[in-house]
Amino acid sequence: MNIPPRKLSRADDLEQWLFEFQVFAKANLYDTARQSDVLPALLDAEILKVYQSANLYDVPSCAEKLQKIIALLRETWAASDAMSASFRLFESAVLLPGQHPRDLCSNLDGYLVKARPTLSTSDREYLVLQKLLGCLPVDVSSILRLFTDLPLKSLADKAGILMSDNHALPKSNSVCSISENGTDLNNSVRPPIDSTKKTEEVNSIARNSPKDPMTEVMDRLSKLEGMFSQALMNPRQPTNETPQRWRITCDRCGAAGHKAKDCRGQARCTSCGARGHVGRICPNRNTGNNYNTSSRYISSTFNPNNISGDILFTLTEFCIGGRALIDTGSSTSIINARLAKVTSVFPTSLILKTANGSRLDTTGQGWFTVSFSDIELRWLFVVSDQIPYDMIIGRDILSSHSLTVEVSPKTVTLRKNIVSCVDNLLLDISVKANLAFKTSISQLANKYEALFSKGDCDYGRCNLEPLKIDTGDSLPLKSKPYDIPIHLKAEVDRQIQSMLRTGAISPCKSSWVSPIVLVKKKNNSYRLCVDYRKLNNVTVKDKYPLPNIEEIFDRFSGSKVFSTIDLKCGYWQLELNDDSKSKTAFIPYPGAGLYQFNVLPFGLCNAPPAFQRMMNKVLEGIPGCAVYLDDVIIFSENEAHHLKTLHNVFEAIHRAGLKLNREKCKFGYGEIEFMGYIVSDRGLHANTDSVKPILDWKAPTNTTNLKSFLGMCTFYHRFIRNMATIAAPLYDLLKKGNPWFWSESCNSSFEKLKDRLSNIPTISFPDPHKEFVVNCDASHVAMGAVLSQYNETELVPISFASKSFSSSQKNYSTIDKECCAIVFAVRKFRKYLLGKKFIILTDHNPLVSLRNLKDPRGRRARWLMELEEFDYEIKHLAGNHNVVADTLSRPVAAIYLGVEPDHRYEQHQDKAIGEVIKIISGENVNMSNISE
């Protein structure tokens, strides 16, 4: 059967997908009736809802149904294309020459109604408002942003007054300037040159007035509106104090307010940026570009001296994050072109210049919804590929949202909300998490900011009882230092000095001495390790057990939110007692001195159990938390419980005096890596990066290499179906007395295992509230079992198990082999089955009446007695339905088909060995042949 096409989503080309579906249907000989049933199964969740709402599910399978489904899909795609076209019109709309802003708002609202019909009126007005402000000249929009609480129509009318051709505002030298304490210093509207004395008096009074800056601007705007309204009502009546110089246009540069003879050539063109003319008469102007009609000039002055801090942000529509620079010297907000690729960008004629006067190239403008901490806003950003940050937040956003920048504590304040700068605390929080959840995690991390390590030398010290190295009555042991290559002695000295600075080691005089070795890491750097083998031989072993990984995974049932935290230099946070420190003494090389560890070093036999005991004691009693050495995972059913557990874990670690490695901590993920596995709400899956070394493994050449390979495979045994059967030829090679011979069956088994590892399935977590189902089956060489549970109507696997029969078990009768498989399965899954009723499925019908067996004897009697403590019901499952368990028990076809060597024949074929055989047999032999 051919592989079906991918599931259809709105992002696909419908006609191309339908063609691929027809190819698939034709290859599988589907008639039109069959196609009408198969096609809906290949729709994603969103399109499937459209199909469901059309009430086509109950229509009988036929060619007519197929045509209706295809017609429905085409109608859906046509509507989607129309919506996209309307949204593109909304994004590309500009304010045309002579167009009133109120008309632009009406057009924008019409586009949004068609593009986003589900938007509420308030949301639609908000988007239209932001788009309108982006289309207006910066001087006008900067003033109007102070009055965004007004109705949209009123704001558009005010924009029309300020945009009047006869009463245009002069360019402001500075739109907004934010002081260190958040005070607005220069947010004022300057009057035109040669204005009336009355206006000058108003400005003088305003400058000396102790009014609030917002009140001052509102008063000025009201006065300007009155002046403009009067001028519009009486356009031919000049004022008594001064002529209407703004009606005069320069024939030389094109600017208003002076004649050509008084021109100083200082006008700046808004099209090309040059001085000496204005954009209306620009000789370099591209008349074919409609976007130049709303061009404006912005001087951006972002530079390192203006930095107030950088914060993390997220483009909420695309789940993309980055770092944003808060720059009070930039009059506009800019986004990096790398991030702008995710959406449509329309052209712009804006000219951006840096503080040193150099021009900053732009590639357009685009609307983006941005969130940082608990702030979310939608803004029109200028797009440029020449900024060093992912985003620059300029004065336009700061002033529009009443943001004040406090430089000293490095915080950005939006009314009463605070966003902390992240120069020292960048957290890895899932971009798929909702804004409120991410905000809560950030606030919790800020509360416990001291919990996160600030560098390599900053790690905690556990305040619990120090570790003791118990060597019994053993005398001190000494070892000579190993030879260190001359060119690596400098590296040894560097690492020694680093550990001295952190306090991990200190110089000493000790009777215990161990040598060091340098181990090369994957990145070609070296790790300094101490060879404590002699010390470990005389150390009394700590029997504290490490956790069972499978038991940890079983606790994840029902969890949907996961976080992992990692300790900074975990072992080094556990101190040694004074008597034990001298036992860890080591010498790097002759003449380099003697040093001892003050903290728990790597390489001690009791290091893992001691560290596990410490972590269990620190996190004792916290539900929804599991720890394996220095790896801690937090798992919860929902976000509220997750935040509570995170708080409890942070508090416990803080009380213990430990510190976390921020770079390795992950928070709020729906899918996360833990102990080499991928954990999610769907279940457990092997990490492909961890499996890759096994897939790249070369065919073993000796038993040591083979044992290593089988050991790696055994780590993933719960994912591999019929592992015992597949690996049977390989285990035969390891049997005592069997010669090493890599046969065809061994190679087939080796490749089969790697193939199974490359296609590892996802297994579910056990749910103690659901009934367990055990599938069992046996073949002539092995037995297999599968533990499963029903997920709604589907039976999903939880764990696989298989085992080869011993030489004596291979002689069992068929019914005994099948019964032995049941006993094996119950023993293997005992912790899930004991005390709870479960079902056993077998394809051997006589076992259904196993409990009613009359006069059981021997092993059958023992097996029945062992099964009596369980509450089970045996049901028959036809062999063709018992596929998984049956596969687990079946041998690979090529396992025993390889040709084994004839050792007697091969020895006689060897010339030297053949001569030796003749000597032993008493035949006459030429000794010269043997001497060679």
N, C-alpha and C positions, 0 to 999 in steps of 0.2 A: 504493500500500500504506500502511495506517495505521501510525503509530508504535507499536511494542509497549509494553506497560506496563513500569515500572521493574523491575529484578531483585528477586525476593522475598527479604527478609531477616527475621530474627526480630523486628525492630522493627516490622514491618508488621502491619496488620490483615488476617488471612488471608482472611476472607470478602469483604472489600472488594476485595482484590487478585484473588481468583478471579472476582469480578464484572467487574472491568476486563479480565481475560484473556478472558472469554467475549465481551465487547463487541469486543475486538480480533480474536478468532477469527471471529466472525460477520461483521465488516466485510471480512475477507479470504477469506470463503467456505471456511474450514477445516472439514473433517469431523472426527468424533471421532478417527479414526485419525491424521490429521495433527496434531490437538491434542496427542495423546499423545507426539508427537516434539518439538513446539515448546515445550511447557510446561517440560520439564527444562532447556532452554537458557536459560530465564529465571529460574533459581534461582541465588542467590549461592553462593560457595564452601562455606560452612558447611552450607547446606541441601542442596547437591549431594552432599555426603558421605553424608548420611542416605539420599538417593535411591540412591546407589551401593551402600551397605551392604545395601539391601533387595533387591538383585539383580533390579531391574526393567529394567535397561538392555538386556538381551538378549531381553526379551519382545517378540514381534512387535507392530507398531503395530495397535491396535484400541481399540474403545470400552471393553473390560474393563480394558485397561492404564491408560487415562485415569482410570477410577474408582478403581483401586488407588493411583495416584499421589495423587489428591485425598484418599483415605482416609488414606494415609500422612502427608500434610501435616497433616491435622486431628488425627491421633494425636500428632504431634510438637508441635503447638501446645497441645494439651490437657496434655501432660506438662510443657511449659514454663510454662503457667499455674499448674500445681500447685506447681512449684518456686518460682515467684515468690511465690505465696501463703504458702508455708512460710517463705520468707526474710522476708516482711513480718511474720509472726508472731514470728520471731526478733528483728527490729529493734524491734518494739513491746512486747516482753515486759518486765514490771516485777515487782518483788518485792511480792507481795500481803501485806496484814496477816495475821500469823500463819503465813505460809509460811516453811518452812525454806529457807535458801540452797541446801541440797543438792538439794531438790526442784526449785528453779529451774534449777539446773545440768542436772538430768536432762531437764527440758522443753526447755531451750536446745539440748542435744545432739541431742534428737530432731528439732527443727526443722531443724538444720543437716544432719543425715543425709539428710533429704528434699530440702532446698533445694540442697545442694552435695554430691552423692553421691561426687564424685571427690576430695574433700578427704581428706588423710591424718589419722590419729588425732591426731597432734601439732598439726597446724594447727587441727583442730576444737577441741581442748582450749584452744589459745591464744585463739581467738575467744570461746569460752564464758567463759574467765577474764576477758578484757577487758570483756565484756558484764556479767558478775557484778559486777565492781568498779564499773562505771558505775551499777548499780542499787542499790548499798549507800550508806548515808549517808556523807558525806565523812569524818567522823571514823573510821569503821570501815575504809573503803577505804584511807585514808591509812596506817593501820597494816598492813593486809594487803598493800599494795604492797611492803612490805619483805620479804615472804616468798613472792614469786611463784615461787621455785624449788621450793616444796613441791608435792606432788601436788594435783590439783584438788579431790579429795574432802576431803583434810585441810584445805585452805584454806577450803572451804565449811563444814566443822565448826567451825573457829575463828570464822568469820563468824557462825555460829549462836550460839556462846557470847557473842560481843560484842553480838549483836542481841537477846539475851534480854530479854523485857519486864520482868522483875524486876531485871535487872542492866544496864540501859542505861548506856552511857558518857555522861558529861557532854560538852557541846559544847566543843571545843577552841578557844581564841582564835586559835591560829595553827597551821595544818597543817604548814607547812614554811617555813623561812626560810633562804635561801642567803647566805652571806657572800661577800666579795670573793674570798677564797682558796678558796671552795668548801666551807667547813666548815659542817655542819648545826648551827645554834645552838639551835633550839627544838623539835626533833622529838621530843617527849615526850608521854606520856599522863598527864594530870593526874588525881588521885584525886577522888572526890566530896567535896562539902562535908561537914564533920563526920565524916570517916572515922576509922578506928581509929588509935591511936598507933603501932601496929605499921606501918601503911602510911605514916604520916608519917616514921617512922624510916627505912623503906626509901627513901622519896623523898629524905630528907636525905642518906643515904649515897650515893644515886645522883647527887645534884647535886654532891657533893664528890669523887666518884670519878673517877679519870683514865681510866676505861674508854672504849673506842671507842663512839661514839653508837649504832652498830648493835647492839653487844653489850648496851648499856644497855637499849635498847628490847626486845630479845629476852628479857632477864631480867625486865623488868617484865611483858611479856605472859605469860610462864610463871607468874609469881606471880598475875596476874589470873585465868588459867585455873584455877589451883589453888583460888583463892577462889571463883570462880563454880561450879566443879564441886562443891565442898563445900556451897555454898549450895543447889545443886539437889538434892543427896542429902539434906540436912537442912533443908528449907525452913522448919520451925517452930522451929528452934533458933537463937535470937539469939546474937550474940557477947557475950562478957562485958564488953567495954569500952564498947560504944555500942549504942543501940537501932537497929533497922532503919528508919531514917528514909526510906530510898528506897521503902518500902512506903506511905508517907504521901502522899496526893494533895491538892493545894490545891483547895478547892471554889470559889475565886474566879477563879484564872487557869488552873487545870488542870495546873499543873506538879507534879512530884514533889519530895519532900524537905522540905516544910514544910506547915503548916496555914494556913487562911485568915487567922487572926488575925495570923500572922507574915508574911503576903504583902506584898511591897514592889512588886508590879505590874511587875517588870522582865523577866518572861518575854517572849520574842519569838515571834510566831506564824510557823510555817514555811509557812503558806498565803498570808496577806496581807501579812506583814512588819511588822505593827503590834505594839507592846508592850502588855502587860496581859493576854494570854491566849496559849494554845498552839494549834497547828493542830488538835488533836483536838476542841476545842470552839469553833473559829473560827466566828463568826456569818456571815462573808462567804464561807465555804467553799462551793465548787460541788460538791455531792455527786455530780453526774452525771459528774464527771471522774475516771476511775479512776486517772489518772496522779498525782493529788495524794496518793495513798496512800504514795508513796515520796518525797514532797517533802523538800527540805532547804534550808538557808540557807547561801549562800556569799557572803562579802564579798570582792569583787574590787577591788584597789587599784592597778590599772595606771595609770601616769602617766609623763610624759616623764622625771621624775627617776629612775625605776626602770629606764630602758632600759639594757640591757647590750649591745645590738647587734641588727641585723636581718639575717636570712639569707634566701636563696632556698629555696623549698620547691616540691614537686610533688605533686599528688593523683594517685598512680600509676594508680588505676583509671580516671581520666578524662583523663589527660594535660593537666592544667591546672596552671599554675604561678602563683606570686605571692610576696609578701614577707611574712615572719613576724617579729613583734616578740618578742624574748626578754624577758619581764617577770617578774622574781623577786618582784615585789610582788603578782602576781595568783595567787590560790589555785586558779584553774581555767583551763583552756585554752578559747579561744573562736575560732570561725571566722566569717568574714563571710558574711552571708546571701546575698550575690551568688554566692559559690562553692557554697553549700549547695544551690542550685537543681538541681544535677546528680544528686541522689539524694534518697531519701525521708527526711523529718525527722519525728520523732514529738514530741508535746507534752511539756513539762516544767514543773514548778512551781518550779524554782530561781529564787532572787532574787539578782541580782547588783547590787552597789553599788560605785561608784567611791570613790576616796580622799576626795573632798569630801562623801561621803554621798549623792550623787544616785543615783537608781535607773537601772539599765541594762536596757532592755527586751530580752527574748529572744523568739525565735520557735520554739524547740524544741531538740532534741538530735539528733545524728546520728553514725554511725560513719564514719570516713574513714581511709584508708591514706595516710600522709604520708611523703615521703622528702625528706631534705636531705643533700647530699653522700653519704656512704656509710652513712647511718643511715636505716632504714625502720621505721615503727611503725604500728600501727592503734590508734586512740584514739576515745573518745566525746567529741566536742566540743559545747560549747554554741553555739548559733547566734544571732547578733545582727547587726542592720544598723546599729548605732551605734558601731562601732569604726573607727578611722582606718586600720587595717592589714587585709590579707587574712586574717591569722591572728595570734593572740596565744598564745604558748607559755608556760603558767603553771607554777606549782610542782608541780602534779600530774604532769606529764610529766617535769619535771626530777628529781623525787624517785624516780619509778617506774623511770626508766632510768639512775639514778645519774649524772645530768648535773651537772657543776659549772661555774659561770659565772666565768670569769676576766675581770674588767673591763678591766684595763690593756691586754693584747694583743688584746682583743676576739675571744676564741675561745670556743667551746663544746666541752667535752671530754666524751666518752662513753667511759669507761674509758681506752683508749689511742688512741681515734680523735678527730680534731680536725675541726671544721667552722668554716671561716673566715667571719667576718662580711663582708658584701658592701656596706658603705657606700660603698666607692670602687671596687668591681670587680664589676659586674653583667654577666654573660656571657650572650649569646644562644645557648643550647644547645638543640638540638631536643628537644622534650618527648617525642618518640616514641623517642628513644634509651634503651637500658636503663640501669639505675641505675649499674652498674659503669663503663660507658663515660662517662657524664656525670661521675662522680666522678673518673675519670682525667683528663678534660679540665680540670676545675676545679683539680685538684692541679697539673697542668702550667701552667695560667695563673697560679696562685699562685706557682709557682716563678719564673716570668718576669713577675711583677707589675709590675716597673719598665719593662717593655716597652710597657705601655699608657699612653697619654696621660692626664694627670689634669685637663686643661682646655684652653681655647683657646690659652693661652700656653705650653703644654707640648708641644713637638714636638722631634724629634731633630735631630741634625746628622750627616750621613754623613761617616765618617772616610776615605773614598776621595779620590782626587785632585779638587780643585775644578774647576769648569767654566770654560773660557775662551771668550770671545766674540771670534772672529777676524773683524776687519773689514778685513784687508789693509792697503792703503796709503790708505784713505779718511780724509779730514779729518773732524774732529768736526762733527756736524750739530745744528742748533738749530731748534726749532719754537716758535711762539708758543702760549701757553696758550689753551685753549678757554674760552669764557664758561661760567661755572657759575651757575645760578640762585641768587639771594640766599638763598632759604629752604633751599637744600641745602648751603650752605657750612659750616654747623655739622656736618652729617653727614660732610662731607669731613674736617673737623678731627678729628672723633671717630675715624674710621678711621685717619687719620695717626698720632694718639696711640697707638692700639692697636698698630699695626705698629712704632712706636718702642719700646713696652714689650717686645714680643716679640723685638726685635733683628732683625726682618726688614729694616728700613730704617734709615738713619741720615742726619743732615744732611751736606751735602757742598758742595764747590765744584768744578764740572765744566764742561767746554766742550761736553759733550753734553747736550741738553735735549729731552725729549719731553713732550707734553701728556697730560692724563688725560681720561677720560670716565666718567660714572656710568651704569651699566647697571641698569635696574630688573628685579628678580627676580620670580618668581611670587608670593612672599609680600609683595610691595610694598616690600620693603627694597631697598637699593642696593648694588651691587658696584663698587668703585673699580678701574678698568682703565686701564692705560697704553697709549697708541697708539704702538707701536714700529714702524710701517710703514716709516718712513725708515731706522731702524736695521737692519731686516730686509733692506732693499734692498741694503745694502752688506756684509751679513754673508756670509761663506763658508759655504755650506750643508753641513750634516752629512748624509752619505748613509747613516747607519746605519738599517737597515730596521726597521719595526715588525712584530710577528708577524702571520702570516696567521691570521685567526680560525678559518677552517675547519680548519686544521692543528691548532689547539689543541683544537677539538671532537673531532677524530678520535682524540685521545689518551685520551678519556674512555671508550673501549670497555671494557666489563667492570667499570666502577667502580660502586659502590653507596653509598659514603659521601662526602659533599662538605662542604668548609668554604671560606669566603671571608674574607680579611682585607684590610683597607684601611689605607693609611698616613695618618697625621694630617698634613694640609697637605703632601701628598707632594712637590710641587716645592720647597717651602720647606725641605726637609730636605737639599737639595743646594746646597752653598755655591758662590759665585763666587770666582774668584781676584782678587787686588787690582787688577790692571790692567783687569779687566772690570767691576768694580763701578761705576766712574765712567761707563761707557757706558750704564748703565741709569738715569741721573739723570732726574728728572721734576719738573715744577712743577705743583702743584695748581691755582693761580690766581694772578694778579698779587699780589705782596706776601706770599705764603704761604711763601716759602722754597724751597730746592732740596734734594731728597732722592735718595738712591741705594739700590738694593737690595743687601743683603749675601748674599742667597740667590737661587735661580733664580726669576724672576718669570714669571707667565703672560703670553703674548703674544709671546714670542720664537720665531722660526722654528725654532731649534735646540733648544727646550725638550723636545719629545716624544722625539726620537731620543736626546738626552743622558740623559734620565731613564730611557728604556728600556735603554740601555747599562748604566747604574748598577744597575738592578734585575736584569738578566741576570747581571751579575758577582756580585751579592750572593747570588743563589739558584742559582748555577751548580753543576751536578752533583747536584742533589737530585731524585730520581725522584718521580713522582706530584705534581708541582707545575708550574703554568704561571702566567705573569705577562703582563699587558697594561697597560703604564704602572704606575699605582698600584693596580690590581686584581689580587689574587693569589688563585688557587684551588688547593686541595689536594684530590686525588681518589684514592680507594683502593678496593680490592676488598673489604676487610673492616676492622673496627674496629682490630684490632691493627696493621696496616700504617698505618692512618690516624694513630694516636697516634705512631708512630715518625716519620712524615713531618712531623707538626705539631711535634714536638720539634726536628727538624732545621731546619725553617723558622724557628722561634722563635730557635734558637741562631744561625743565620746573620744574621737581622735584628738580633739583640742585638749581635753582633760588629761589625756595620756602623754601629752607633750610631743606628739608626732607631727610630721609635716608631709604634705602631698606634692607629688610631681605634677604641676599644672599641665605640662605638655602632653602627658599620657592620660589625663582624665577626660572622660566623655560623659555628657549629661543629656538626658531626655530623649534617647534614641528609641525608635521602634524596632531596630535591628542593630545588634552590636556584637563585637568579637569578644570572646571570653575563653581562655584556656585552649586556644587553637580551634574553637568552634564558632559558628555564627548562630547567635541566639535571637529569636524573634517570637512574636505572638503565634506564628504558624508552627513553630517547633524548633528543632535542632538541625543544623546543617554544617557539614565540614567546610572549613576555610580552604578555598582553592589554593591560596598561597602556601598553606601548610602541607597540602597534598602534593604540590608540584615537585618537591624533591624526590618523592616516591615514584612519580611518573617518569622522572628523568633517570631513575636508577638503571645502571647497566646490569646485564645478566651476571649473577654471582659466579665467582670462580673458585670459592672455597666455602667451607661450612661457616666460618666466622662471618663472612659477607652475607651468606644466606640467612643466618640467625638475625642479623641486623635488619634485613629486609622484612622478614616475617614479624619481627618485633614492631616495626613501624606499621605494618598492616594490622596487627592485633589491636593497636591503639584505636583503629576505626572499625573494630569487629562488629559493633552494634549497627553499623550502616551496611555491611557487606553481606549480601545473601549467599548462602551455601559456601562460606569461607572454608570450613573444614573439608568439604568435598573438593573444592577447587585446589586447595593447598596440599591435598593428600600426597601427591608425588614429591613435593618439596619436603614435607615432614619425613617421608621415607628415606630421603637422603641423609637426614640427621640421625637416623637410628644407628645405634652402636653396632659396629661390624659391617655396615653397608659401605662399599667403596664409593668414592665420589665419581659420578658419571652423569653429566648434564645431558639427559636424553631429550627426545622430542616431546615426550609427555611433560617433563619438567619445564621446558621452555613454554609449552602451551599453558601450563598452570601459572607460570610467572607473568605472561602477557595477559592472561585472563584476570588475574588479581589487579593489575594496573588498569585494565579496562573498567572493572567495577569501581575502582577508586576515582576514575575520571567521570563517572556518572552516579555519584552518590546521591541518594534520595533524601528528602527532608522527612524526618521522623517527628511525630508529635510528642508532646509532654503528657504523662499520664494524669488523668483526672480521677481522683478518688471517688467522685460522686457518680461516675458512670460505670457501667458493667464492662468487665474485661472479657475478651475473647482470645482463646489460645488455639492456633492452628498447628496441628502436628502431622508429621509424615515421616516415613522411614524407607530407605532403599537398602540395597545389599551391602553398601559400604559406609553409610552415614545416616544420621537422623537430623531433622530440622524442626524449628518451631518459630512461630511469629506471635508476639503479643500485640493485640490491637484493641481499639475501642471505636465505637460508632460516633462519628461526627455528623450529627443530623441523620442523613441516610447513607453516608459513605463510611466504609470501614477503613480507618487509617492506621498504619503501623506505628508502634511505639518502640519496639526493639526486635532485632533478629538474633537468632541463636542457632548454632549447628555444632555437631560433634561427630567425629569419625568413630565407627564401631571398632572395638578391640578385636584381636584375632579370635577370641572365644565368642564374642557377641555376633560375629559374622556367621556363626553356625546356628544361631537362634532360628526358630520357625518364623514365618511371616507375622503371625499374630503376636508373638513375643517381641519381635523387633518393633512393631507398631505400639505395643504397650510400653516398651522401654522408652520410646520417643515421648510418650505422655509423661512418664515419670521424670525424664530428663527436663522437659519443659516446665513442669511444676517445680522442680528443684531450682531451675534457673530463675524463674520469675516468682519465687516464693514470697518475697517482700511485697509484691503487688497483690497476690492472690489469697494469702492467709487471712481468714476472718471475713471474707467477702465472697458472695456467690459469683461464679464465673462459668463460662461455657467453653467446652473443649470440642473443637471441630476436627474430625478425622475422616479420611476417605476409606477406612477399613470398617465396613459395616458390623462385623462381629463384635467390635469393641463397644458398641452402643449398649450392650447388655453386660458390660464388664462387671458391674456391681452385683449382678445376679448370677455370677459364675458359681456353679455348684462344685463343692469340694475342691477349692483351689489348693495347690501344693507348690512347694519349692519357691522359686523366685516370683511366681505369680502371686502366691500368698503374701510374700514380703512386700511386693509392690502395692497390693490392695490395702494392706495394713498402713503403709506410708501415705496412701491417698485418702484414708479415712478422716484425717484431720482437716481436710479441705471440703468446702461446700461447692460441688461442681455438678454440671450436667453435660453428658456426652451426646453430641449430635453428629449424624452422618452428613458428610459433604461429598458430593460426587467428585471424582478425581479430576475431571476437567474444570472444576471450580476451585479446587484446592491448589491453585497454581503456585503460590509463593512458597508454602511449606514443602510442596512436592519438589520445587526447584532446589530448595535448600538441601534436600536429601539426595538429589540425583548427582551422579558423577559426571564430569566432563567427558565427552565422547572419546577424546584422545588421551585420556589419562594413562591407560595401560596398553596403548597401541604402539608405544615406542619400542625399538629393537634394542634389547639389552646386549651388552658385549659378551662374547664367548671367550672368557679369560684363558681357557686351556688352548684354544686355537691361536689366540694372539701371542701367547708365550712361545709357542712352537714357531711362529712366524718371525720372532725376534732372533737374530743371528747369535748374539752373545748368550741369551738365555737358553737357546736351543743347544748350544755346545755344553752348557752346564748340565742340562738334562741328560745328555748323552754320557757324560762322565759319571753321573749318579747311576745311570743304567748299566755301567760297566763297559761301554763301547769305547773303541780307540778314537782319540780325538787329537787334532793338531793344536798343541798348547799355544802356539804363536798367535792364533786367532783370538784366544781369550785374553792374552796379555795386552793386546791392543784395546 
